[in-house]
C-alpha cells in the first residue's frame, strides 16, 4: 500500500472534493473499480450495490450535507460516477448486505490516564488488493481548525486527530440489526466527529444523531476523557476507559446489551487479539511510537496474533493482512504511521504526519 499525502486549506467542501479528485484521479478511479469488483465477487449484484450506495448517500446528505458535497465533487473531478465513489464511502454498509461479508480485523490500544496525554496504537487489517493506494489528508473543515486523517480514496474518513485535541480510532463490528437498507456511513460519522467535536461529550452527542446501517466502534480519545462509542442500528453504547486508563478494542461488542446480538464471523480472531492486548498493555506506556508498536506485539513479535499475514492458500478476496500501524498524538495533532505491521516498527520507525 502506497500512502499519499495531501494538505488542503479550503473550508469549502466542494472545492476540497475537487482538489482530491483532480490530484488523485487515477487512485480514485482505481479504488472505485476494485471495490466494484470485490462486491461482485462477494455475490452482490451491481444494481444492489448502487441501491445501497444511493440510500447511504441520501442519508449522508441529510445528516452531513457538506460531506456528501465533498464526495460528489471528488467523483466529478476524477471522472467517476458519483454512486461508485459513494459506494467506497459506504463500503461498510454494502458489506453488511453481502452474503459473504468477510471478517475485518483491527486492534486498538489506548492508554488514557486522567490528566495525562493519551498514548495510542492501532493496526488496520484489510485486503491489500483493495488498497494499492491510501491517503493521509490534512484539511481545514472550518477557520482555525485542522484535521489530520488516514482514509481510503473515496471514503470521507477513518482514523485521525484534530487540533482541538480529539482523536478517533476505528474498528468494524457486526450486529444482528445491521441493515441492507443503508444508513449514515460509519466512515462519515468518524469524519464528522473529527470535523466538529472538541470533547468526548460532544462526540457522543453528535454520534447519537446518526442513524447508521452498519456497526462500528469509534474510540474517541482526548486528554480529558476517552471512550469507545459502539454504533449500531440497535443503539449507541459508550464504553468508558477502565480505572487503569486503558481502552482496548478489537472486533466484537464490549457493551453487554449490544454483545447479546453480536454476529461477528465464527472464524474471527477478535477474542484472541483482545486477550493479547490485555497481556501486553503493561509494557506499552511511556515508549516512543516505535517502542509502543514493538510492545504491542509482545514477545511473539512477527508471530503475534495482532500481526496478520495474507494466507496465500486462500482466494484473493479471503486474504487479509495488516496494512497499517498508526498512533495518534492528540496534543500535537499528529499521526505516527507505518505502512505495514507493528513488528516492522523497530527496524523502520514510524513516520509523522
N, C-alpha and C positions, 0 to 999 in steps of 0.2 A: 504494500500500500504506500503510495506516494502522498505525503502531506504537503498541500499547497497553503500559502498564507495570503491573506488579503486584509487591508485596512480601508474601511470606508468611513467618511466623515459626515456624509449627508444624513439628515434626520428624516428625509422623505422616503417612505418605503418603496414607492415605485422606482425612484431613482436608484435606490440601493439594489433592488432586484435587477434592474437594467445593468448596473455595473457588474454584478455577479455573472449574469447570463452572457454579457458581452466578453468579459475577460476569460471566462471558463466555459465557453460554448461547447467545445468538444467533450469536456468532462460531464457537463450537464446532460448532453445528448447520450453519452455512453452509459451513464448510470441509469438513466430512464429506460434505455433499451435493455440493459441487463436485468433490471427488476421486472420488466415486462415478460422477459423470457423465464425468469425464475418463477413468477406466479403461474405461468402456463405449465411449467414442469411439475409444480405442486398440485396441479389439477384444477386450477381456477380459470374459467374461460375469460377472454378479454372483455366481453360485454359485462361480466360480473365485476371485474376489476374497475372498469370505467364507472360502473354504477356506485360502487363503494367509495371510490375516489371522489366522485361528484358529490355524494351525500356528505362525506367528511369535509370536503372543501366548502360546501354550503354552511355546515356547522361552524367551520373556522371563520367564514366571512361574518357570521352573526356574532361570534364570540370575540374575535380579534381581526377586524377588517383590514388593519394595516398589514398583518402577516399574509392574508390572502392576496392583497395587492402586490406584496413583495414576490410571492410565488408566481403570480401571473406575469409580472414584468420580467422575471428571470426566464420563464418559458418563452415569452415573446422574443426576448433578446437572443436567446440561444437557438431559436428556430425549432422549438419542440411544442407539440400540442400541450395546451395548458393542463389537461387531465393527466397526462403522462408525468409531468413534474409533480402535480398534486398527489399522484399515486406514490411517489417516493416519500413525500412528506407524510402520507397516511399509510405507510407500508406496514406498521404495526396493526392498524385496523384491518387492512386487507389480509394479512397473515392470519388474523383471528378467524377469518372465514374460510381458510384453506382446509381441505380435507386432511392434509399432512403439513401442519404449520411449522414443524421443526421445533428446536428447543430454545435457543437463546441462552447464552451462558455469560454472565458478567459477575464480577466480585468486587464489592466496595467495602473499604475500611476507613472510618473517620474517627479520629481521636479529638474530641472537642471538650476538654475540661473547662469548667466555669472560669471565666476571666482570663483565659489564655487563647492564643492564636490556634485555630484548628489545624490539624495535620491530616491530610487525606491521601488516599491512593485508590485507584480503580483500574481493573482490567476491562477492556471491551473486546468481547469474543463474538465473531461473526464469520460469515462466508467471505473468504478473500476474493472469490470470483466476482462478488457483487461490489467490491470496494477497491478497484485498482487505484482510485484517487479519492482523497477526502480533504476537508477544508478546516483550517484554523482561521477564524474571522474575528477581527476587532472592529466593532461597529459603534455607532452613536445613535441610540434609539431616541434620545432627547438631548437638548442642550445641557452640557455639563455632566453627562452620564456616559460611561464606557462599558461595553460588554465584550468579553472575550470568550469565544466558544469553539468547540470542536463539533463538526457535523458532517453528514454526507451531502454531496451535491444534490440539491432539490429538497432537502429537509430543512425546516426553519431553525432547528437547534437540537442539542442533545445534552452535552456536558459543558459547563462553563462557569464563569465568575463575573461579577460586576463591580464597578467602582464604589458601590455603597457597602461592599464587604460581604456580599452574599454569593454563595456558590451552589451549584446543583450537580449531583451525580445521578446516574440513570441506570435502572435495572428493569428489564422486562419481567412481567408477571402474567399468570394465566388464571382466569376465574370463570366459573360457570355462567356468569352474567355477560361475558364478552359477547358482543353482538355483531352480526354481519350487516347491520343497518348503517354502519358508520357512526361517527361522533366527532367531537373535537379531537384532532390528532394529538396524541400524548407528547409527540415531539414539539408541537406548538405550545403545549402547556409549559414544558421546560423552558422554552424560549421566552414566553411572556413573563414567567417568574423572574428571569434574568433582566428583562427589559424594564420591569416596573416595580418589583418588590425590593424593599430595603431591609426588611426584618422577617424573621420566621413567621410571626403572626400575620404579616401582610401576605406572605407566600401561601399560608394555609387559607386565608380568606379568598385569595384570588383563585387558587386551585379548586376550591369548593364550588365555584361558579361554573366550572366546565363540565358539561355532560359528555363524558368520554364513551367510546365504544369498545375500547380495549384497556387492558390493565397494565400498570407500570408503577414502580416505586421511584419517586423523586426524592433523593436525600438532600435536604436543604441545610446548608452549613453557614453559620455566622459565628462571630466571636461571642455573641450574646445569647445564643441558643441554637440547637440543631435538632433535627428530627427527620425521619423518613416518612414521606407522605405516600401512602399506598392508595392509588387511584383505581377505581373500578366503577362499572355501571351500577353496582350494588351499593356504592357509597365510598366515602373518603375516610381513611383511618390515619391517625397521626401516631407514629411510633417514636417516642422520645429517646434520647440518648440514655444509656444506663447510668447508674450512680457513679460508675468509674469513668464516665465521659466517653465511652465507646458507642459507636453506631456501626453495626456490621450488617450488610445485606447482600444476598445473592438473588435467587430467582424463585422464591416462594414467599407467600404472605407470612408475616410475623404477627399481625393482629389476629387474635383468636377468632373473632367473629368472621372475618373475611377468609381466614385459613380453612374454615369448615367447608368452603366451596372452591378451594384451590384445585385447578385442573392441570397443573404442570405435568409435562410428559414423564412417564414412568422411568425412562432411562436417563433423566437428568441427574447430574451430579451436584445439584444445588445444596442438598443437606451435607454432603461431604465437604464441599467448599466452605460452607458456613462453619462447620466444625474445625476446619483447618485454620480459618481466620481467628477463631476463638483461641486456638492453640498457640498461634504465633504473635498475637497482638501485643503481648507484654514487651516484646523486643523492638517494637516499632517507634515509640515516641522519642523525640529529640534527635532523630537522624536526618541527614540530608535526604533529598528526594531519591537519590540512587541507593543510599543505605536503607531507606524505608522500603524500596522495591525489593532489595535483597532479603530483608527481614520478612517481607510479605510472602516470599517463597519458603522461608524456613530452611531447615537442614536438607530438605528434599531437593532444593534448587530447581533445576530444569524439569525434574520429575514431579514437582508439586502439582496438586490437583487443580490449582488456580492457573497453571500454565497449560493451555490447551494446544494440541497439535492436530492438524488435519489427519484423518485416517485415510491413507491412500487406497485402502481396500474398499472404501465406500464410493458410491457415485458422487460426482462433484457437489450436488445440492445438499448432500448429507455430511459434507466435510466442514469442520469448524476449527477455527484457530484463534489464538489471542493476537489480535491485530494491533492493539494499542494499550499502553500503560500510561496513566497520567495521574497527576496530583494537582490540587487546586490550592493556590496561595490567596486566601481571601483578603489578607491585609495589604497585599501589593497588587491585587487584580492581575494575577498571572497564572498561567497554566504550564506546568512542567510535564513534558511528554516524551515518549519513546514509541516509535512505530514498530512495536514488537512486544514480546512477553517480558515480564518483570525480571526474569533470571538473567536477561541480557544487560540490565542496567549497570551492574558493577563494571563491565567492560566498556560500555558505550556512553554511560551517563544519560541524563535526561536533559533535553534542550528546554529553554524557557521561552514562552510566547507571551 
